[in-house]
């Protein structure tokens, strides 16, 4: 009988008989890591292939109009690919992952396993001022989600596989296994448990090992010379952390503002390509370091070759004095977010990993150069390196990720203490002004964000549909007391929502309010429901978050409240006891090892 089943069904049956779920999770975490590393290698190779063609046959080391044209070509190709082939939004990769987790579906569409590679490869290869890391993290997460779905694993396990894909993607593209693990726990996951650590480690280490096989074991940024940590410089590292915190605030609010402006004012695909492409082209023409990811500029800064950033720039005509270099880099810092938003807003595909690293290196270098010009001697290479950790910690609200990623990217493990000082200082500064990272901001505004606060996370997982009670008997305002008594006799509830002919809630009638007159027949025709009903203590709207609902219950002291839509049409009731029951149910599943 089993031989008549499709091969896929036989595979699932065999797995259920011979491989436990825990064993399957460990096996899948290995394959998710391996596939994520391969995806990272394909993306990087695709980007380098396009860049090699452009730099060899078009730009050829000279500064001319191709710097203006190429980014527009990349944006146009990526936008047309997304609009005509993908037909789905593939931007904001990390936010999409957070959304998938927050909705508790943990399902990421299968096309995300490859579409982000094509879209971001075209965008960055032609000079888009964004990073490849967020697209590859979305790719890895999609691989994890769809593998878990293939083996019919539950939603909690799918969430873990998404984390494995993200850890593998970071480990693969940066060759940073610890950063991959920490990023997933700090930015994406909710709880650190023994059940989650082992799969995440397997995925991250597997991806890094495979990346070593393709690219070698050297760090991404090779340090020629680096000065050792000195205790006397701690105040200046704290200063750098504060500067990075405010730079992170500028990055976060500036990006958010410009994205909203682009979304509200530039509507058609053609206009987006034109506005984004022209804006980016002009900026890249004036400031060549804004071309592409900017990793070559970072390498120059941490190796004391800052003057290389002036190559092919019109600003080189002004010379290479301290003031010229300082002003040039400050302008790049200010315009970097414009270039990144123009890239993504114009239709390109990319993330903010690389822009935050790029901007952090510039902030660190500029801070050090200013201190040196005032007579306070600090190492500019160290500050550029540590500034990357500071800005990433602030923008992503992830200090541990910033610390470990920069240490692994540069091999600068002996600078752990200044990395920690700057990262924590930056994080503390931005937390004063922004509760959520740029990734989480959009979801937090909608109440769809899971956090490390378990109570808040579980309330986020609850949905109004799960707690809405619709078995209450509705009564019209014109109903007489006698007719109401018949309804009371047939009902099992002691609450009666009063609803007019259009379905609009007019009030609430409680059994306790009519108990003293319901056994007096002489009053049956004297009173109507409209005269007996009361206004509800508060209204619950169907689009409210469960956290907001609980706040209303606490403020009013009510135990039952009516639910309506924004037109005040009655939908049902929600009770505090029902929420508590659902909360306990989710908590058991949420905490299950």
N, C-alpha and C positions, 0 to 999 in steps of 0.2 A: 504494500500500500504506500509506503514511504517512497518507493522508487518512482511513483507517479508525480511526486512533488517537484516543483522547480528546483534547480541546483541551489539557488539562494536560500530557499526555505530549508533544504537539507543541511546547508551550512549552519543556519541559525539553530536548528535542532541539535546538530552535533556539538556546537559550542555550548549550548545549555546543558548538555549531558556531561561534557568532559572538561570544560573550563569554567571555573567560578567567576563571578562578576569582579571580585578583587583582582584575580589573576588577569582577567581580560583588560581591566583598566591599566595595569602595568604594561601589558603588551601594547595596547593602543598608544600609551604615552610615548613609547619608543618610536613607533611608526609616525606619530604626529610630529615628534621632534625631527625625525629624519626628513619627512616631507616638507616641513617648514624650512629646514636648512637648504634643501634643494630649491625651494621656491625663492629663498633669499639669494641664492647663487644665480638663478636664472634672471632675477630682476637686476642684480648688480651687473651681470654680463650684458644684459640688454641695454642698460644705461650707458655702460662703457663703450659698447659697440657704436651707439649713436654719437656719443661724444667724440670717439676716435674719427668717425667719418667727417663730422663737422669741423673738428680742429685740424684735420689733415687736408681736407679738400675745400673748405669754405673759409674759415677764419685764418688758418695757417699762421698763427702767431701775430697777426696784425690787427689793429683796432680799426674796424670799418663797419659798414652798415649791416653786416651779418649779425653783429651783436644785437642790433635792433630787430632784425627780421626773425632770427631763429626762435627766440622764446614765443613769438606770436604763432609761428608754425606749430610748435609743440602744443600750445594751448588749443589751437584750432583742431589739430588731429585728435587730441584727447577728448575735446568736447564733442566732436562728431562721432567718435567711437562710443562715448557714453550715450549720446542722444539717439543714435540710429541702431546701434548694435546691442548695448547693454540694456538700455531703456529703464534704468534704475539709478538712483543716487548712490554713488560709491565713494563720496567724499567723507571727511571726518570719520576715519576708520575707527579710532579708539572710542569715540562717542557712540558709534553703531554697536560696538561690542558691549559697552556699558548698558545701552538700551536693551540689547538682547538678554543680558543678565537680569536687568531690572524688571523686565516684563515676565520673568520666570519661564519664558519659553525656551531660552537658550538656543534658539534656532537661527542660524545665519544662512542666507541663501547660498545654494551651491555655486552660483556663478562667481561669488566673491573669492573662490579658490584660484581664479585666474584673471578676472577682469581688472583687479587693482594692479596686478603686475603690468598688464598692457598699458593701462591708463597712466600710471605713475612713471613707467619707463619712457613713454612718449613725452610726458610733461618735463621730467627732469633731464632726460637725455638732450632735449633741445634747449635747455637752459632755464626751465622753470625754477623759481626761487623757493622751493619747498624741499621736504625730505622724503626719502623712500621708506622710512621706518614704520610710520603709521600704516601705510598700505600693506606692508608685508606682515605687520601684526594682525591686521584684519584678514589677510590671506591665511596665516597660520591658525587663527581662531576659527575661520570657516572650515579649514581642514579638520580641526578637532571636532567641531559641531557636527559636521556631516559624517565623519567616521562613527561617532557615537550614535547618530541617527540610523546609520546603516545597520548597526548591531542592536538596534532597538533598546538602547539604554535609557534610563529615566532622565528627567530634566535636571536633577541635581548632578548626575554624572556628566551630562552634556555640558553643564556649567564648568565642571572641572576640566573637561577636555578642551573647552575654549581657553581656559587658563593655560593648559599645556601647550596649545598652539601659540599663544602669545609669548610664553616663556621661550619656546623653541625659536620663534621668529627673532626675538631680541638676541638670544644666544647665537643664532646663526648669522645675522647680519652684522652684529658688533663683535662677535667672538667673545662674548662676555656672559658666561654661564650664571655667575652670581647675580649680575644685574638682571638677567632674564627672570630668575626666580623672584627677586625682590620686587621688580616692576609689577609682576603679576599679582603678588600678594598685596602690594601697597596701593596700586592703582585700580586693579580689576576685582580682586577677590575680597571676600568679606571676613573670613576667619582663617587663622593659621591652625591647622589640625594635622595630626600625624597621617591621617588618611589622604590629605592633599599634598603634603610636602614631597612624599616619595615620587608620585607621578610627575610633579612639576620638575623635580631634580632630574629625573630620567630624561624628560623631554628636553630640558635646557642643556644638559651635558651631552646628550646625543647630537643635538643640533650644532653645538660648538665643535664637537669632535669632527663631524662631517665637514664643517666650514674650515677647520684646520687642514683637512685633507685637500681641499680645493685651493685654499689661499695661503697656506703656511701658518705658522704659529706666532709670527711677529705681531705686536700691537698695531692697531689701525694708525695711530700717530706715534711715530718713532721719535723719541727725545734724544737730541744730540747732547745737550748739557742741561742739567737741572740743579738748582741750588738746594742744599738740604734745609730742612725746617729749622728756624731759629726762634727761640722764645720771645726775643725782643720784638718780633714782628706780629705778635698776636693782636695788638690793638689795630694794626693796619689790615689784618685779615678780617677782624670784626667790621671794620669800616667797609671793606669790600663786600662782606655779606649784606650790610645795610644797603649799599648801592645796588647790589644784585636784587634785593627785595623790591626796591622801588622800580628798578628796570623791569622786573617780572610783572609788577603792577601795570606799568606802561604797556608791556607786551600783551597782557591779558585783556585789559580794558580797550586798548587800541585795536587789537584783532577783533574783539567782539563788536565794537562800534563799527569798524569798517565792513565787517561781514554783513551786519544788519543793514548798513547803508547800501551796500552792493545789492543785497537781496531785495530791498524795497524800491530802489530807483532804477536798477538795470534789469529788465525783465526778459526780453527776447534772447534766444541763444546767440543770434548773430551779433546783437549789440554787446552781449557779455564778452564774446570773443574779441570784438573790436576794442572795447574799453579796457578790458584786462590786458590784451596783447599790446596795445599801444602804450599803456601805463608802464607795464613791465619792460617793454623794449626801451623806452626812454630812460628808465632807471638803470637798466643794465648797461646801456650805452654810456651813461655818465659815471656809473659806479660798477665796473666789471666784477668786483668781488660778489655782487648780488647774483651773478650768473651761476645757475645750478645750486648744488647743495652747499658749496663754500668750504668744503673740507680742506682744499689746498691752501686756502687763506688761514685756516686754523693751524695747519701744519707749519706755515711760515711764522705765525705769531708765537707758538710755543717753542720755536727753534731760533728766535731772535732775528728773523728776516722780515720784519714788518714792512720794509720799503718795497718788497715785491708786490704788495697790494696795489701800488700805484701804477703798475705796468698797464699800458694800453688805456689809461684813464686821461681825460682832458686835464685833470687836476695835476698831472705830472709836470705840466708846463710851468706850474708855480714853484717847482723845486721839491726837495724832500726834507725841509726843515721840520723841527719838532712841531711847530704851530700848524704847518700844512698837514702833516700826518695826523695830528690830533683832531683838527677840524674835519678832515676827510673821514676819519673813522666815526666821529660823532654823527656826521650826516648819514653815514651808512647805518648806524644803529637806529637812527630815527626813521629811515626809509625802509628798513628791512621788513617791518610788518606790512607796509604798503605793498612792497613787492610780493610778499607771500599771499596777501589777500587778493591782489590782482591776478596772481597765478591760479588760485583755487576759484575765485569768483568768476574769472573768465572762462572757466570750464576745465581747467587742469585738475590733476589728481595728485595730492601730496599731503604730507603731514607737517607737524610743527616740531618734531624731534630735532631735525637738522637745523632749522632756523633758531631754535632755542640754544643749541650748542654753539652755533655760529655767533649769535648775538652775545652769548655769555663770554666767549673768548675775547670779543671786541671790548665789552664792558670791563673785563679784567685787565686787558692791556691798557685801555684809556685811563683807568683808575691808577694803575702803576705808573704810567707816563706822567700824569699830573703830579703824583707824589714825588717822583724823581725830579721833576722840574722845580718843585718847591724845596728841594734839598733833602727830602726824606728818601733814602735809598732803599728800594725794594726790587726784587727780581721780576721783570716784566713777563718772562716766560712762565714763571710759577703762577703769577696772577692771571694770565690768560688761561692757563690750564684749569685753575681752581674756579675762575669765573664761570666756566662751562657748567660745573657742578652747581654753582650758586643759582644761575638762572634756570637751569632745569628743575632744581628743587622748588623754586618759587612758582614757575609756570605750571608744573605738574602737581604741585603740593606733594612731592615725593622726595624727601631729603635722602633717604637711604638709596633710592635709585640713582640720584645724582652722585652720591659718594662712590658707590661701587662701580657705576658705569664709567666714570672718568678714570678711576684707578685702573680698571681693566683695559680701557681704550688706550691708555698711555703707558701702562706699566709703572705709574707713579705711586706705588703702594707706600713708599716712605713718606708721602705727603698726606697720609690719612688724617692726621690731626687738623691741619689747615682746611682740608676738604670738609671735615665735619663742622668746623667752626663756621665756615662760609655758608655751607648748605643749611645748617640749622638757623643761622642768623637771617638768611634770606627767607626761609620758610616762615619764621616767626613774624617777620615784617609783613609779608603779604597776607598772612592769616588775619591780621588786624583789619584789613580792608576787604578781602575777598574770602568768603567761607568755602568756596569750591574752586577747583581747578578749571582751566579753560575747557578741558574735556567734559567735565561734569556739569558745567554751568547751565547748559541748555536743558538737561534732564532735571536738574534740581529745580529749575523754575516751573517745570510741569509736575513736580512731585513724583518723578519716575526713577529716582536715583537710589540705588542701594548704597549703604554706607557701612563702615566698620561698627557702627552702633547697632547691635543686634535687634533691640526693640524697634528702632526706627526702620531697620531693614525689613523686619517681618511685617510691620504695618504697610510698608511699600509693596510687599508681595500680595497683600490682601486686596481684593477688588470688590467694588460695590455689588457686582452681580453675585458674589459669593455670600454676602450677608443680607441682601435685600429680602424682606418678607412680604409676600404678596397675597397671603391667605386671609387678610382682614376684610371684613364686609364693609363696603362703602355705602353711604346713605346720602340722599339728596337733602338740601337745606329745607325744602318745603314738606318733607315727610312729617306726619303727625306722631305724637308720642305713642298712640296706640299701634301704629305701623312699626314704630321703632321697637316696641316690646316684642313683637313677633320676630324681628331680626335678631334681637338679643337672645331669644329662646333658641334660635337656629344656629347661632354663632358660638364658636369655642374661644373667642377672644373678647377681652374687655375694653378694646379700643375700637372706635368706629370713625374712620376718616370721612369728613363731610365734603362731597365732591359735587359740583354743579353739572349741568348737562353737557358742558364743553370739556369736562374732565379736569377742571381747575380746582385745586384744593382750597376750600373756604374756611375750614376749621377742623377741630378734633372734638369728638364727644367721648367722654370716659364713662364707663358703667357706674363708677362711684358717684358721679355727678347726678345721676337720675335714679339711683337706688331708692331714695326716700319717696319718690312719687310714682314709680313704675307699677306699684300695686294699687293705685287709686284710679279705677276706670273712669270716674267722673272727670278726670283731667286729660283723658286720652285725646280729645279733640281740641282742648284748650291750648296746648303747647305744640310748637313745631321744633324740629331739630335746629333750625336757625337760631331760635331763642335759647336753646339749651347748650349749644356748642361753645367751645372756648378757642381762643387762638393758640396754636402750638407754641411751646416754649422757644423753639427755634426751628428753622428749616434746614434740611440737609439737601444740597444740590448734587445731582448725579455725577457731576464732573469734579467733585471735591476729592482730595486725597484722603486716605484713611487716617493719616496723622492729623489733618485738619478736623475730620469728623470727631476724633477722640478729644481734641481740644474743645470742641463745642459741647460734647457730653460733660466734660469736666467743668466748663464754665457755667452750664445751666443746671447741673445736678440731675438732669433728666435720665430716665432709663430707656425710654422709647421716643424716637423722633421720626416725623414723616420725611420721605424723600420725594423731591420734585425736580423737574427740569427747569431750565432758565425761564420758561414761559409759565411756570408755576403749575404745570399739569402733574397730577398725582401719579406716582410710580409705585409706591409701597412704603413700608416702614423699615427702619433699622433699629435694632436693640443692642444695648451694651452687652447683654449676655451672649447674643449671637456673635458679636465681634470677639469676645473673650474665648468662646468655643472655637471659632476659626483660628484665632491666634494660637491657642494651645495645639491645635492640629498642625499648623504650619511650623510651630516651634519644634515639635517632635521630629518632623521631616527635615527641618532646617539644621538641627543639631545632630542628626543621626550620623554616626561615623561610617 
